[in-house]
Amino acid sequence: MNRYWPMLLTLAAVWGASYLFIKVAVDEIEPAPMMAFRTLLAAAVLLGYIVWRLGRESAFADLRAAWRHCLVLGVLNAALPFWLIAWGEKHIDSGLAAVVQASVPIFNALLVLRFLPHERLTRVRALGLVIGIVGVAVVTGIHPEGGNLAILGALAVVLSSLSYASAGVYGQRAVSGTAGPVLAAGSMLVGGLILTPFALFQLPDAVPSLEATASLLALALLGTAFAQLILFRMLALHGSARLSLVTYLMPGFALVYGALILDEQITAATLVGLALILAGVALASGAVRIPGRQAATART
């Protein structure tokens, strides 16, 4: 499957469903053991894949060579954001969590301006950043039925977005010459090892239901291992710019799944916040340009 649109829609649908799987499982399985199982099972699948593709000696040689990158990405792109999202979904709807996660490119743009000095802040990009941040404020601040815990849950997902963005900037600066599946396998393994000690103190008191177990397996196999392979395949074939469109599609899938399967309400505040975040992402990333004028560089 090498065509752009089928791969993009598949990735958006799978990632959108991950929020549903987390919401179903987190009622019976605490965030740490859930995400430890998710990362370790995904790591086992991905390790098997790279051994099959590269051979055992080459696969483990590449892993040893990239251990520092795997360590950083295991924290920033797996253990920390996975735990934060799961904890957040104990208190907010799955669709809302996906809407907040659409802000990752906003944080990425902010971090790029700080750590990649050659990147320039234009007025249009600055406007996009402001609009996106306002959108994040809308979806994290309006929870009339959830109270303070819902606000904290939304803020946990915001922090996970910042963690993902940090991983992206780190990858842009430091990771080169290492195969994507190798980084995916190594980072998932590190993430699982980090979470395991915490998971041991939060194991379920009873065997989880079939529904929760199936959701966790789907999260690990589809939402993590399979999605990682599609992700790096798309990066190789189509590049990061075209891949970034998944940001616009994923929240829509998650909102539909949540509404149809979990009876979650799609509020006006959620839709307004989503519109603002996606508009901000479009402007800040340069995907949409304001016609009829050149974007001037803002002095910072």
LOTOR-343743 format. One line per field, with one value per atom (N, C-alpha, C): residue number from 1; residue in one letter; x, y, z. Coordinates in steps of 0.05 Angstrom, whole numbers, plus 5000, padded with zeros to 4 digits. Atoms other than C-alpha are relative to their C-alpha. Example, Ala and Ser with C-alpha at 12.3 -4.5 7.8 and 13.67 -1.06 7.14 Angstrom:
BEGIN
nr = (1|1|1|2|2|2) .
rest = (A|A|A|S|S|S) .
u = (5018|5246|5018|4984|5273|4985) .
v = (4976|4910|5024|4976|4979|5022) .
w = (5000|5156|5000|4999|5143|5014) .
END
This chain:
BEGIN
nr = (1|1|1|2|2|2|3|3|3|4|4|4|5|5|5|6|6|6|7|7|7|8|8|8|9|9|9|10|10|10|11|11|11|12|12|12|13|13|13|14|14|14|15|15|15|16|16|16|17|17|17|18|18|18|19|19|19|20|20|20|21|21|21|22|22|22|23|23|23|24|24|24|25|25|25|26|26|26|27|27|27|28|28|28|29|29|29|30|30|30|31|31|31|32|32|32|33|33|33|34|34|34|35|35|35|36|36|36|37|37|37|38|38|38|39|39|39|40|40|40|41|41|41|42|42|42|43|43|43|44|44|44|45|45|45|46|46|46|47|47|47|48|48|48|49|49|49|50|50|50|51|51|51|52|52|52|53|53|53|54|54|54|55|55|55|56|56|56|57|57|57|58|58|58|59|59|59|60|60|60|61|61|61|62|62|62|63|63|63|64|64|64|65|65|65|66|66|66|67|67|67|68|68|68|69|69|69|70|70|70|71|71|71|72|72|72|73|73|73|74|74|74|75|75|75|76|76|76|77|77|77|78|78|78|79|79|79|80|80|80|81|81|81|82|82|82|83|83|83|84|84|84|85|85|85|86|86|86|87|87|87|88|88|88|89|89|89|90|90|90|91|91|91|92|92|92|93|93|93|94|94|94|95|95|95|96|96|96|97|97|97|98|98|98|99|99|99|100|100|100|101|101|101|102|102|102|103|103|103|104|104|104|105|105|105|106|106|106|107|107|107|108|108|108|109|109|109|110|110|110|111|111|111|112|112|112|113|113|113|114|114|114|115|115|115|116|116|116|117|117|117|118|118|118|119|119|119|120|120|120|121|121|121|122|122|122|123|123|123|124|124|124|125|125|125|126|126|126|127|127|127|128|128|128|129|129|129|130|130|130|131|131|131|132|132|132|133|133|133|134|134|134|135|135|135|136|136|136|137|137|137|138|138|138|139|139|139|140|140|140|141|141|141|142|142|142|143|143|143|144|144|144|145|145|145|146|146|146|147|147|147|148|148|148|149|149|149|150|150|150|151|151|151|152|152|152|153|153|153|154|154|154|155|155|155|156|156|156|157|157|157|158|158|158|159|159|159|160|160|160|161|161|161|162|162|162|163|163|163|164|164|164|165|165|165|166|166|166|167|167|167|168|168|168|169|169|169|170|170|170|171|171|171|172|172|172|173|173|173|174|174|174|175|175|175|176|176|176|177|177|177|178|178|178|179|179|179|180|180|180|181|181|181|182|182|182|183|183|183|184|184|184|185|185|185|186|186|186|187|187|187|188|188|188|189|189|189|190|190|190|191|191|191|192|192|192|193|193|193|194|194|194|195|195|195|196|196|196|197|197|197|198|198|198|199|199|199|200|200|200|201|201|201|202|202|202|203|203|203|204|204|204|205|205|205|206|206|206|207|207|207|208|208|208|209|209|209|210|210|210|211|211|211|212|212|212|213|213|213|214|214|214|215|215|215|216|216|216|217|217|217|218|218|218|219|219|219|220|220|220|221|221|221|222|222|222|223|223|223|224|224|224|225|225|225|226|226|226|227|227|227|228|228|228|229|229|229|230|230|230|231|231|231|232|232|232|233|233|233|234|234|234|235|235|235|236|236|236|237|237|237|238|238|238|239|239|239|240|240|240|241|241|241|242|242|242|243|243|243|244|244|244|245|245|245|246|246|246|247|247|247|248|248|248|249|249|249|250|250|250|251|251|251|252|252|252|253|253|253|254|254|254|255|255|255|256|256|256|257|257|257|258|258|258|259|259|259|260|260|260|261|261|261|262|262|262|263|263|263|264|264|264|265|265|265|266|266|266|267|267|267|268|268|268|269|269|269|270|270|270|271|271|271|272|272|272|273|273|273|274|274|274|275|275|275|276|276|276|277|277|277|278|278|278|279|279|279|280|280|280|281|281|281|282|282|282|283|283|283|284|284|284|285|285|285|286|286|286|287|287|287|288|288|288|289|289|289|290|290|290|291|291|291|292|292|292|293|293|293|294|294|294|295|295|295|296|296|296|297|297|297|298|298|298|299|299|299|300|300|300) .
rest = (M|M|M|N|N|N|R|R|R|Y|Y|Y|W|W|W|P|P|P|M|M|M|L|L|L|L|L|L|T|T|T|L|L|L|A|A|A|A|A|A|V|V|V|W|W|W|G|G|G|A|A|A|S|S|S|Y|Y|Y|L|L|L|F|F|F|I|I|I|K|K|K|V|V|V|A|A|A|V|V|V|D|D|D|E|E|E|I|I|I|E|E|E|P|P|P|A|A|A|P|P|P|M|M|M|M|M|M|A|A|A|F|F|F|R|R|R|T|T|T|L|L|L|L|L|L|A|A|A|A|A|A|A|A|A|V|V|V|L|L|L|L|L|L|G|G|G|Y|Y|Y|I|I|I|V|V|V|W|W|W|R|R|R|L|L|L|G|G|G|R|R|R|E|E|E|S|S|S|A|A|A|F|F|F|A|A|A|D|D|D|L|L|L|R|R|R|A|A|A|A|A|A|W|W|W|R|R|R|H|H|H|C|C|C|L|L|L|V|V|V|L|L|L|G|G|G|V|V|V|L|L|L|N|N|N|A|A|A|A|A|A|L|L|L|P|P|P|F|F|F|W|W|W|L|L|L|I|I|I|A|A|A|W|W|W|G|G|G|E|E|E|K|K|K|H|H|H|I|I|I|D|D|D|S|S|S|G|G|G|L|L|L|A|A|A|A|A|A|V|V|V|V|V|V|Q|Q|Q|A|A|A|S|S|S|V|V|V|P|P|P|I|I|I|F|F|F|N|N|N|A|A|A|L|L|L|L|L|L|V|V|V|L|L|L|R|R|R|F|F|F|L|L|L|P|P|P|H|H|H|E|E|E|R|R|R|L|L|L|T|T|T|R|R|R|V|V|V|R|R|R|A|A|A|L|L|L|G|G|G|L|L|L|V|V|V|I|I|I|G|G|G|I|I|I|V|V|V|G|G|G|V|V|V|A|A|A|V|V|V|V|V|V|T|T|T|G|G|G|I|I|I|H|H|H|P|P|P|E|E|E|G|G|G|G|G|G|N|N|N|L|L|L|A|A|A|I|I|I|L|L|L|G|G|G|A|A|A|L|L|L|A|A|A|V|V|V|V|V|V|L|L|L|S|S|S|S|S|S|L|L|L|S|S|S|Y|Y|Y|A|A|A|S|S|S|A|A|A|G|G|G|V|V|V|Y|Y|Y|G|G|G|Q|Q|Q|R|R|R|A|A|A|V|V|V|S|S|S|G|G|G|T|T|T|A|A|A|G|G|G|P|P|P|V|V|V|L|L|L|A|A|A|A|A|A|G|G|G|S|S|S|M|M|M|L|L|L|V|V|V|G|G|G|G|G|G|L|L|L|I|I|I|L|L|L|T|T|T|P|P|P|F|F|F|A|A|A|L|L|L|F|F|F|Q|Q|Q|L|L|L|P|P|P|D|D|D|A|A|A|V|V|V|P|P|P|S|S|S|L|L|L|E|E|E|A|A|A|T|T|T|A|A|A|S|S|S|L|L|L|L|L|L|A|A|A|L|L|L|A|A|A|L|L|L|L|L|L|G|G|G|T|T|T|A|A|A|F|F|F|A|A|A|Q|Q|Q|L|L|L|I|I|I|L|L|L|F|F|F|R|R|R|M|M|M|L|L|L|A|A|A|L|L|L|H|H|H|G|G|G|S|S|S|A|A|A|R|R|R|L|L|L|S|S|S|L|L|L|V|V|V|T|T|T|Y|Y|Y|L|L|L|M|M|M|P|P|P|G|G|G|F|F|F|A|A|A|L|L|L|V|V|V|Y|Y|Y|G|G|G|A|A|A|L|L|L|I|I|I|L|L|L|D|D|D|E|E|E|Q|Q|Q|I|I|I|T|T|T|A|A|A|A|A|A|T|T|T|L|L|L|V|V|V|G|G|G|L|L|L|A|A|A|L|L|L|I|I|I|L|L|L|A|A|A|G|G|G|V|V|V|A|A|A|L|L|L|A|A|A|S|S|S|G|G|G|A|A|A|V|V|V|R|R|R|I|I|I|P|P|P|G|G|G|R|R|R|Q|Q|Q|A|A|A|A|A|A|T|T|T|A|A|A|R|R|R|T|T|T) .
u = (5017|5000|5018|4982|5041|4986|5014|4987|4996|5000|4985|4974|5025|4911|4991|5008|4896|5018|4982|4957|4993|5006|4939|4974|5026|4867|5001|4997|4887|5014|4986|4936|4982|5018|4885|4979|5021|4832|5010|4989|4878|5008|4993|4906|4976|5024|4837|4987|5011|4814|5015|4984|4871|4988|5012|4835|4976|5022|4774|5009|4989|4815|5009|4991|4847|4977|5023|4780|4986|5013|4751|5017|4983|4811|5006|4991|4827|4980|5020|4763|5008|4993|4794|5030|4971|4869|5012|4988|4910|5019|4984|4951|5028|4973|5020|5001|5000|5006|4989|5011|4964|5021|4981|5019|5026|4977|5075|4994|5007|5038|4999|5002|5024|5027|4974|5096|5017|4984|5127|4990|5011|5080|5007|4993|5090|5030|4971|5166|5006|4995|5164|4993|5008|5126|5020|4982|5172|5028|4974|5235|5000|5003|5210|5001|5001|5197|5028|4974|5267|5019|4984|5300|4994|5008|5260|5010|4991|5278|5030|4972|5350|5018|4983|5374|5006|4997|5388|5024|4976|5459|4998|5003|5445|4979|5021|5382|5010|4991|5415|5025|4978|5477|4988|5013|5431|4988|5011|5396|5021|4979|5461|5011|4990|5485|4982|5019|5421|4989|5012|5412|4994|5005|5418|4975|5024|5365|4975|5022|5321|4993|5005|5329|4984|5015|5307|4972|5027|5250|4983|5016|5229|4986|5012|5216|4980|5016|5189|4979|5019|5153|4984|5014|5128|4991|5007|5130|4984|5013|5112|4974|5026|5059|4979|5019|5027|4986|5012|5018|4982|5016|4993|4973|5025|4941|4981|5018|4915|4989|5010|4911|4980|5019|4877|4973|5025|4825|4984|5016|4805|4979|5016|4773|4987|5012|4756|4992|5008|4723|5023|4979|4765|5002|5000|4744|5013|4987|4765|5030|4971|4833|5013|4989|4843|5001|5001|4823|5024|4978|4874|5027|4975|4928|5005|4996|4917|5018|4983|4957|5030|4972|5023|5016|4984|5045|5003|4997|5032|5024|4977|5081|5025|4976|5128|5011|4992|5129|5013|4988|5143|5028|4974|5200|5020|4982|5230|5011|4991|5234|5021|4981|5272|5026|4977|5319|5012|4989|5328|5001|4998|5353|4996|5003|5350|4971|5029|5274|4991|5007|5242|4970|5028|5177|4988|5014|5133|4974|5025|5071|4978|5021|5027|5004|4994|5061|4994|5006|5056|4970|5029|4982|4989|5009|4974|5005|4994|5009|4981|5019|4964|4973|5026|4901|5000|4999|4923|5000|4999|4939|4973|5027|4871|4982|5016|4840|5005|4993|4877|4987|5012|4853|4970|5029|4781|4993|5007|4781|5009|4991|4819|4986|5011|4782|4970|5029|4709|4991|5010|4685|4979|5020|4621|4991|5009|4604|5022|4978|4673|5015|4987|4699|5030|4972|4771|5016|4987|4790|5000|5001|4767|5020|4980|4810|5028|4974|4870|5005|4997|4856|5007|4994|4856|5028|4972|4920|5021|4981|4953|5004|4997|4938|5015|4984|4966|5030|4972|5030|5011|4991|5032|5006|4995|5027|5027|4974|5087|5022|4980|5125|5004|4998|5109|5015|4987|5130|5030|4972|5196|5014|4988|5209|5004|4998|5196|5024|4977|5246|5026|4976|5297|5007|4995|5289|5011|4992|5297|5029|4973|5361|5021|4979|5395|4999|5003|5368|5003|4996|5395|5015|4985|5419|4990|5011|5378|4973|5025|5322|4977|5023|5253|4990|5010|5230|5019|4980|5295|4994|5007|5279|4974|5026|5207|5002|4997|5226|5016|4984|5280|4987|5013|5239|4977|5022|5179|5011|4988|5224|5009|4991|5255|4976|5024|5186|4987|5011|5161|5016|4982|5221|4997|5003|5212|4974|5026|5138|4996|5004|5145|5001|5000|5167|4976|5025|5108|4976|5023|5061|4997|5000|5080|4985|5014|5049|4970|5028|4983|4987|5013|4966|4971|5029|4891|4996|5007|4860|4986|5014|4819|5008|4994|4827|4982|5017|4804|4980|5021|4741|5011|4993|4744|5001|5001|4725|5026|4976|4783|5025|4976|4833|5002|5000|4812|5008|4992|4819|5030|4971|4889|5016|4987|4910|4999|5003|4882|5018|4983|4918|5029|4972|4985|5007|4994|4980|4993|5008|4941|5009|4994|4949|5029|4972|5023|5018|4982|5061|4993|5009|5020|5002|4999|5014|5028|4972|5089|5011|4990|5103|4988|5011|5054|5013|4988|5083|5027|4974|5154|5000|5003|5132|4992|5009|5096|5022|4978|5156|5019|4981|5200|4989|5011|5152|4990|5013|5118|5010|4988|5157|4982|5014|5138|4978|5020|5100|4973|5025|5048|4989|5009|5045|4986|5011|5027|4970|5029|4957|4984|5014|4940|4990|5008|4936|4971|5027|4872|4979|5020|4839|4995|5002|4853|4978|5020|4809|4971|5027|4749|4993|5005|4755|4995|5003|4763|4973|5025|4702|4977|5021|4659|5000|4999|4683|4988|5010|4669|4970|5029|4600|4984|5015|4578|5002|4995|4609|4997|5000|4615|4978|5021|4557|5011|4989|4603|4987|5012|4574|5021|4983|4606|4989|5010|4598|5009|4993|4601|5029|4974|4663|5022|4981|4698|5004|4998|4683|5013|4987|4703|5030|4972|4768|5015|4988|4782|5005|4997|4770|5023|4978|4817|5027|4975|4871|5009|4993|4869|5007|4993|4868|5028|4973|4928|5022|4981|4964|5005|4997|4950|5017|4985|4978|5029|4973|5037|5018|4984|5060|5005|4996|5055|4982|5017|5003|4980|5019|4956|5014|4989|4981|4979|5019|4944|5007|4994|4938|5003|4999|4956|5020|4979|5013|5022|4978|5081|5002|4998|5091|5026|4977|5138|5011|4987|5188|4996|5004|5170|5026|4976|5228|4993|5004|5235|5024) .
v = (4976|5000|5025|4978|5058|5026|4975|5108|5018|4980|5172|5000|4996|5179|4976|5023|5107|4998|5002|5108|5022|4978|5177|4995|5005|5158|4977|5022|5092|5009|4991|5126|5018|4983|5179|4984|5017|5126|4984|5017|5082|5018|4982|5140|5012|4990|5168|4980|5021|5101|4995|5005|5099|5013|4986|5150|4984|5017|5105|4976|5024|5044|5007|4991|5083|5005|4994|5108|4975|5025|5038|4986|5016|5006|5014|4986|5061|4998|5004|5046|4976|5024|4979|4997|5003|4987|5028|4975|5044|5008|4990|5088|4987|5011|5060|4972|5027|4986|4998|5000|5001|5007|4990|5040|4984|5018|4993|4976|5023|4935|5009|4989|4978|5002|4995|4997|4975|5024|4930|4981|5017|4891|5012|4987|4942|4997|5003|4938|4972|5028|4862|4996|5002|4867|5015|4984|4922|4988|5013|4885|4976|5022|4824|5009|4989|4867|5008|4991|4898|4977|5024|4830|4987|5012|4803|5016|4984|4862|5003|4994|4874|4976|5022|4808|5006|4996|4797|5017|4986|4822|5030|4972|4886|5015|4987|4900|5008|4994|4897|5019|4981|4934|5028|4974|4991|5010|4992|4991|5010|4992|4995|5027|4975|5052|5023|4979|5091|5001|5002|5078|5027|4974|5151|5012|4990|5172|4985|5017|5114|5007|4993|5135|5026|4975|5207|4997|5004|5187|4982|5017|5133|5015|4983|5186|5019|4978|5243|4991|5008|5203|4975|5025|5143|5002|5004|5137|5024|4976|5209|5007|4992|5227|4978|5022|5158|5001|4999|5162|5024|4975|5234|4998|5003|5218|4981|5020|5157|5012|4988|5196|5022|4979|5254|4988|5012|5207|4986|5008|5184|5022|4977|5253|5016|4986|5277|4980|5018|5247|4994|5008|5211|5019|4981|5259|5026|4975|5319|4997|5005|5288|5002|4999|5280|5029|4972|5352|5015|4987|5376|4991|5011|5331|5012|4987|5367|5025|4977|5423|4994|5007|5385|5018|4983|5425|5029|4973|5490|5001|5001|5470|4995|5005|5444|5025|4975|5511|5019|4983|5547|4990|5011|5500|5003|4997|5504|5029|4972|5580|5004|4997|5572|4984|5017|5515|4997|5000|5521|5029|4971|5593|5008|4993|5590|5003|4997|5585|5029|4972|5654|5002|4996|5678|5022|4980|5713|5009|4991|5752|4980|5020|5698|4977|5022|5644|5008|4990|5687|5001|5000|5696|4972|5028|5621|4990|5009|5608|5011|4988|5657|4987|5012|5628|4972|5028|5557|4999|5000|5574|5008|4993|5607|4976|5024|5543|4980|5018|5502|5010|4988|5550|4994|5005|5541|4971|5028|5465|4991|5008|5460|5015|4984|5514|4999|5001|5499|4972|5027|5438|5003|4995|5457|4976|5024|5385|4984|5017|5358|5012|4988|5409|5001|4996|5417|4975|5023|5345|4998|4999|5353|5020|4981|5415|4989|5012|5378|4978|5021|5320|5012|4986|5367|5011|4989|5400|4978|5023|5331|4994|5006|5320|5023|4977|5390|4994|5006|5369|4977|5021|5306|5011|4987|5349|5014|4987|5389|4980|5022|5324|4989|5009|5299|5021|4979|5366|5001|5001|5363|4977|5023|5294|5006|4993|5321|5019|4981|5379|4985|5016|5331|4984|5016|5286|5016|4983|5343|5009|4991|5365|4978|5019|5301|4973|5027|5240|5001|5002|5225|4974|5024|5163|4975|5024|5115|4993|5008|5075|5005|4994|5096|4977|5023|5026|4993|5005|5019|5019|4980|5084|4993|5007|5062|4977|5024|4994|5007|4993|5022|5019|4981|5080|4987|5014|5035|4982|5017|4986|5017|4982|5043|5010|4990|5072|4979|5021|5005|4994|5006|4993|5022|4978|5062|4997|5002|5050|4975|5025|4979|5002|4998|4996|5013|4987|5043|4982|5018|4992|4979|5022|4939|5008|4991|4982|5006|4993|4993|4977|5022|4924|4997|5003|4910|4980|5019|4876|4975|5022|4832|4999|5003|4805|5019|4981|4860|4985|5012|4847|4996|5005|4822|5026|4975|4891|5017|4985|4925|4987|5014|4871|5003|4996|4875|5028|4973|4950|5005|4998|4945|4987|5013|4895|5016|4984|4938|5025|4977|4998|4994|5007|4962|4992|5012|4925|5019|4982|4974|5029|4972|5042|5006|4995|5033|4986|5014|4979|5004|4997|4981|5029|4971|5057|5010|4992|5065|4992|5009|5024|5017|4983|5065|5028|4974|5129|5002|4999|5114|4994|5005|5086|5025|4975|5151|5021|4981|5192|4994|5008|5153|5006|4997|5157|5028|4974|5225|5023|4978|5266|5010|4991|5301|5020|4979|5359|4987|5012|5314|4982|5016|5269|5017|4983|5328|5004|4997|5329|4982|5018|5272|5016|4984|5326|5010|4989|5353|4979|5021|5286|4984|5018|5248|5009|4993|5290|4994|5006|5282|4971|5029|5206|4995|5005|5208|5010|4989|5252|4982|5017|5207|4973|5024|5144|5004|4995|5175|5004|4994|5199|4974|5024|5134|4977|5024|5082|5005|4994|5117|5020|4980|5166|5026|4974|5225|5023|4977|5293|5017|4982|5338|5028|4973|5408|5021|4977|5475|5009|4992|5492|4982|5018|5430|5006|4994|5446|5027|4974|5519|4998|5004|5499|4985|5016|5447|5018|4982|5499|5019|4981|5549|4986|5014|5497|4993|5007|5472|5024|4976|5542|5010|4992|5559|4982|5019|5496|5006|4995|5513|5025|4976|5583|4998|5002|5567|4981|5019|5509|5009|4991|5548|4985|5015|5500|5018|4980|5559|5027|4973|5628|5020|4979|5693|5013|4990|5716|5031|4971|5785|5015|4986|5800|4981|5016|5776|5001|5001|5753|5014|4987|5801|4986|5014|5776|5017|4986|5794|5000|4999|5817|4989|5012|5777|5005) .
w = (5000|5000|5000|5002|4974|4992|5008|4952|5024|4979|4991|5016|4985|5008|5015|4983|5029|5025|4977|5074|5021|4982|5103|5015|4987|5117|5019|4982|5147|5026|4977|5194|5017|4985|5214|5014|4989|5226|5024|4979|5268|5024|4978|5309|5014|4988|5319|5018|4984|5345|5026|4976|5395|5025|4977|5439|5010|4992|5439|5015|4986|5459|5028|4973|5516|5018|4983|5541|5010|4991|5543|5020|4983|5576|5027|4976|5627|5023|4979|5666|5018|4985|5688|5004|4999|5677|5004|4995|5706|4978|5022|5659|4998|5001|5678|4989|5012|5667|4972|5027|5606|4980|5019|5572|5000|5000|5595|4982|5017|5562|4971|5027|5501|4987|5012|5490|4997|5002|5506|4979|5021|5461|4972|5025|5405|4994|5003|5416|4990|5008|5409|4971|5028|5343|4982|5017|5316|5000|5000|5338|4981|5019|5301|4971|5027|5240|4990|5009|5238|4997|5003|5249|4974|5025|5191|4976|5022|5147|4997|5000|5167|5006|4989|5196|5029|4971|5270|5006|4993|5271|4992|5009|5230|5017|4984|5270|5027|4973|5338|4999|5003|5312|4997|5004|5289|5026|4975|5356|5020|4983|5394|4992|5010|5350|5006|4996|5362|5028|4973|5436|5013|4987|5457|4988|5012|5407|5010|4990|5429|5028|4972|5501|5002|5000|5488|4989|5013|5442|5017|4983|5490|5022|4980|5542|4988|5011|5499|4981|5020|5446|5008|4992|5486|5029|4972|5562|5011|4988|5582|4987|5012|5530|5002|4998|5532|5027|4973|5608|5004|4997|5605|4986|5015|5552|5015|4986|5590|5026|4976|5655|4994|5008|5620|4992|5009|5590|5023|4977|5660|5007|4992|5665|4977|5023|5594|4979|5021|5533|4981|5019|5481|4976|5023|5425|5008|4991|5466|5003|4998|5480|4972|5027|5405|4989|5009|5392|5012|4987|5443|4987|5012|5411|4973|5026|5345|5003|4996|5377|4998|5001|5370|4981|5017|5309|5010|4988|5347|5019|4982|5402|4985|5017|5349|4988|5012|5315|5021|4979|5381|5008|4992|5399|4977|5023|5329|5000|5000|5335|5022|4978|5401|4995|5001|5384|4972|5027|5308|4990|5005|5298|4971|5028|5223|4992|5005|5226|5006|4997|5218|5006|4992|5249|4983|5016|5198|5015|4988|5216|4997|5004|5186|5020|4981|5227|5029|4972|5290|5005|4997|5277|5004|4997|5269|5028|4973|5335|5020|4981|5371|4998|5005|5340|5012|4990|5357|5030|4971|5429|5012|4991|5436|4998|5003|5410|5022|4978|5461|5026|4976|5516|5001|5001|5492|5008|4995|5494|5028|4973|5560|5022|4978|5598|5003|4998|5585|5005|4992|5623|5022|4979|5659|5015|4987|5675|5013|4990|5691|5023|4978|5740|4997|5000|5760|4990|5009|5746|4969|5029|5674|4988|5009|5666|5003|4997|5695|4980|5020|5648|4973|5026|5588|5000|4998|5613|4998|5003|5618|4971|5029|5544|4987|5011|5529|5005|4994|5564|4983|5017|5523|4972|5026|5460|5000|4998|5484|5000|5000|5496|4972|5028|5426|4983|5015|5397|5006|4992|5436|4986|5014|5407|4971|5028|5338|4995|5003|5347|5005|4995|5377|4975|5024|5317|4977|5022|5269|5004|4995|5303|5002|4992|5324|4986|5011|5289|4970|5029|5220|4995|5008|5184|5014|4987|5228|4988|5012|5198|5019|4983|5223|5017|4984|5244|5023|4979|5285|5023|4979|5323|5013|4988|5332|5019|4983|5360|5026|4977|5405|5020|4982|5432|5014|4986|5447|5022|4980|5484|5024|4978|5525|5016|4987|5539|5018|4984|5564|5024|4977|5609|5021|4981|5640|5015|4987|5654|5017|4986|5680|5030|4970|5752|5011|4991|5759|4997|5006|5728|5021|4981|5779|5026|4976|5835|4994|5007|5797|4984|5015|5770|5008|4993|5766|5022|4978|5826|4989|5013|5779|4971|5029|5709|4984|5015|5661|4982|5017|5621|4971|5027|5550|4984|5014|5526|5005|4993|5563|4988|5011|5542|4970|5029|5469|4992|5006|5471|5003|4996|5500|4978|5022|5448|4974|5023|5393|5001|4997|5421|4995|5003|5423|4971|5027|5356|4977|5022|5313|5005|4996|5346|5005|4995|5360|4979|5018|5322|4970|5028|5257|4992|5007|5259|4997|5003|5269|4973|5026|5207|4977|5020|5166|5000|4997|5194|4986|5011|5174|4970|5028|5107|4985|5012|5092|5000|4999|5114|4977|5021|5066|4972|5027|5007|4994|5006|5015|5016|4986|5065|5023|4976|5130|4994|5006|5098|4992|5008|5065|5022|4977|5126|5020|4979|5170|4997|5003|5140|5018|4981|5188|5024|4978|5241|4997|5006|5208|5000|5003|5198|5026|4977|5263|5020|4980|5310|4990|5011|5264|5004|4996|5266|5030|4971|5342|5010|4991|5352|4991|5010|5308|5015|4984|5344|5027|4972|5412|5000|5001|5392|4994|5009|5358|5019|4984|5404|5030|4971|5472|5007|4994|5466|5011|4991|5478|4986|5013|5465|4987|5014|5414|5005|4992|5444|4980|5017|5409|5007|4991|5451|4987|5012|5425|4970|5029|5352|4995|5003|5360|5006|4993|5395|4978|5022|5340|4976|5023|5285|5004|4994|5319|5000|4999|5331|4971|5027|5259|4982|5015|5231|5008|4991|5274|4989|5011|5251|4970|5029|5178|4995|5004|5185|5010|4988|5231|4984|5015|5188|4971|5027|5123|4980|5019|5094|4986|5012|5082|5002|5001|5061|4995|5005|5063|4973|5026|4991|4999|5005|4965|5015|4986|5011|5007|4992|5030|5031|4971|5101|5009|4990|5136|5024|4978|5186|5025|4974|5258|5016|4983|5302|5027|4974|5365|5018) .
END
